[in-house]
């Protein structure tokens, strides 16, 4: 099987973002990650060919009040893994990083035929978000949450013990843990469907997306400009240049 590099677009973007912050904010980030405990994880793996919804409950002590616990309940949508090109990856990774990152990208591009990169990401579903403050110690609240979760028998529920601020960083730890645990299965599923193979020299997902966009643009001229943006996004405009301008001429 061809080599596979597993990574995450959002995770890399966050690393770049925090690399640019003040040292105080960077300490907040590391503090949040170090003090996040994943009490219970979903029993299932991330879907290979579709998005996965994870229901989370995050409990944290209020910093300025004794025996007060904030409980945040919400839903994460973990996006299906996508195969991307090393050139796409270089756009995500290199900004804000140094010489070693550059060497890594050069190696990836040199071995492009043998390397596949999986991009994972997530969004937070705001319509499912709520929070409340409970006048009980953190451990008591967690015991109650675990009992309720057991009764609901939700295979995709996660329970976290974290910090009150920056609380969203706690979810990054959940996200990254789910990715690491699911990556091997996702890779096997993709290989079984021959989706790690390339078509026209492109990753299968990119090829499929581009072909779909061309078909749509043939039917609706208003979609030609978005098609051009898509080709630029994947850094494949030169490959499809003649076909694109031919489409514009009709």
Secondary structure as UniProt FT lines:
FT   STRAND          3..8
FT   HELIX           9..19
FT   HELIX           23..34
FT   STRAND          37..40
FT   STRAND          52..61
FT   TURN            63..64
FT   TURN            66..67
FT   STRAND          69..84
FT   HELIX           86..93
FT   TURN            95..96
FT   HELIX           99..110
FT   HELIX           112..114
FT   STRAND          115..134
FT   HELIX           138..152
FT   TURN            155..156
FT   STRAND          157..162
FT   TURN            165..167
FT   HELIX           168..192
FT   TURN            193..196
FT   STRAND          198..199
FT   TURN            200..201
FT   STRAND          202..203
FT   HELIX           204..219
FT   HELIX           221..223
FT   HELIX           224..233
FT   TURN            234..235
FT   HELIX           237..249
//
